[in-house]
Amino acid sequence: MIPLVNLSAHHQKLEPRLTRAITRIIKAGTFILGPDVSAFEQAFARYCGSRYCVGVGSGTDALIAAVRALDVGEGDEVIVPAFTFVSTAFAVLATGARPVLVDVDPITLTLDPLQLSHVLTARTRAILPVHLYGMPADMTAIMAFAKKHRLAIIEDAAQAHGSIYRGKRAGMMGTIGCFSFYPSKNLGALGDGGAIVTNNAALARTIRTYCNIGEIHKYVHTIVGPNSRLDTIQAALLRIQLPHLDAWNRKRRSLAAMYNHALQDFPLTLPQELPDRITNYHLFVVRSPRRDALRRFLARRGIQTGIHYPTPLHLEPALFPLGYRKGAFPVSEKAAREVLSLPMYPELTPHDIQTVASSIRIFFLRKTSLRK
Ligand SMILES: *Cc1c(COP(=O)(O)O)cnc(C)c1O
C-alpha cells in the first residue's frame, strides 16, 4: 500500500521534540498567543523574506483577513482563478465582495494573465492568484496588470511554502501572501493553522487586530472580527518543523524528478516547471483523459491517488449563484476531468516511485493491447 501522503512517517523523526514542546506548554499553562507564537511569526517572516508575519487560525481565515484588511467588501470585485480549492473564492464571498472567475493557463494551471483585461471593471479591487500544487503563478504579468490598474494582489500561497518565482518566495510578491498550515501542506501543523506575510505595517496590524476579535488592548475592540489566532501549541510545533522545510522540499523535488524520468514515455501530461520558477511539489499532478480508469487501476494495486480538484469553482453548487455556466472556463473544466495526484511526500522512497511507475506502465500496455 502506497498512500497519497503519509503524515505518521513524516512526523516520526521529530516526534520526540514535538511531544516535548506540547508537554512544556501544558506545564506552563499558556495556551493563547505568547512568545511561542511571536517566535514562529518572526521565523516564518525571515524564511519568506517579509517584514511582517501574522499567525491566524487557518489558511481560509488568512485569505478572509487579507481581503478584509484591504477594505474590499460589498460592491467590490476580486479576480480569482476558476481552478483552485474552494476557500480562495469563499474568502472573497465572506467579505461581501464578488469573486470574478477567470480561466487558468493550460501549462501551469494557474491564473491566466491574458484573461485579466476581459474581466476588469470599475469595481475590480484585487487579484487573487493561487500557486496551485506549489507552482508559482505568472506573477510578472499579474503584477504588471495590477500596477497599471491600481489593484492589490493577494497571493494564495496555501500550497506554496518555499516555492520561488524569479528569486522571490511565494507569498512575497503581492500585497499580502496567505499560507495554510493544514497538516498535509508542505509545512503542516498538527491541527489547523495559517499565516499572512506582508511588508505593509498597517495591513499586518489590521490583520492582527481583526483576527483577535478586533482587540488592540485588553477589552479595547476597535473593529469587528473573528477569533482566529494561531494556536500556541501549533506555533511551537511549526517552529520546530520550519528549519526542515527546505530539506523536505528538496526531497520532494528529487522524487518528482524520478517520477518525471520514469513516466516520460507514457501518454500522460507531466507537470512542467518553467525555467523562472521553482515549485515545492506540494502535489505531483499528472493529466490523462483516462484519469478515472487509471485511478481505479492504481487503487486495485494498493496505490492511493487524489484529485485536486474534481470540480472547477463555477460548477460547485455553492457557487451557482455567481451565474456561470458549464463551458465558461474550458481549461479549468478539462483539468478537473484529467488531473491525478500521485503519492508525494518527503518520506516516499525511490522504490515506491518505481512501483507506481511500473503500475502505470502496465495500465497503458494493457489498454493498448486491448485496443488492437
Ligand atoms: C489548503 C488551502 C486553503 C485553505 O487552507 P485551510 O488551512 O485548510 O483553511 C486555501 N487555498 C488553497 C489553494 C489551499 O490548498
The ligand as a MOL file (V3000), in Angstrom:
LIG
                    3D

  0  0  0     0  0            999 V3000
M  V30 BEGIN CTAB
M  V30 COUNTS 15 15 0 0 0
M  V30 BEGIN ATOM
M  V30 1 C -5.4090 24.4040 1.8990 0
M  V30 2 C -5.8190 25.5250 1.0190 0
M  V30 3 C -6.5660 26.6190 1.5000 0
M  V30 4 C -7.2400 26.6410 2.8410 0
M  V30 5 O -6.4160 26.4210 3.9150 0
M  V30 6 P -7.0730 25.8720 5.2900 0
M  V30 7 O -5.9310 25.9950 6.2510 0
M  V30 8 O -7.4710 24.4540 5.0440 0
M  V30 9 O -8.2170 26.7370 5.6320 0
M  V30 10 C -6.8070 27.6850 0.6500 0
M  V30 11 N -6.3570 27.6900 -0.6100 0
M  V30 12 C -5.6640 26.6340 -1.1220 0
M  V30 13 C -5.1900 26.7170 -2.5360 0
M  V30 14 C -5.3900 25.5280 -0.3270 0
M  V30 15 O -4.7280 24.4940 -0.8460 0
M  V30 END ATOM
M  V30 BEGIN BOND
M  V30 1 1 1 2
M  V30 2 1 2 3
M  V30 3 2 2 14
M  V30 4 1 3 4
M  V30 5 2 3 10
M  V30 6 1 4 5
M  V30 7 1 5 6
M  V30 8 2 6 7
M  V30 9 1 6 8
M  V30 10 1 6 9
M  V30 11 1 10 11
M  V30 12 2 11 12
M  V30 13 1 12 13
M  V30 14 1 12 14
M  V30 15 1 14 15
M  V30 END BOND
M  V30 END CTAB
M  END
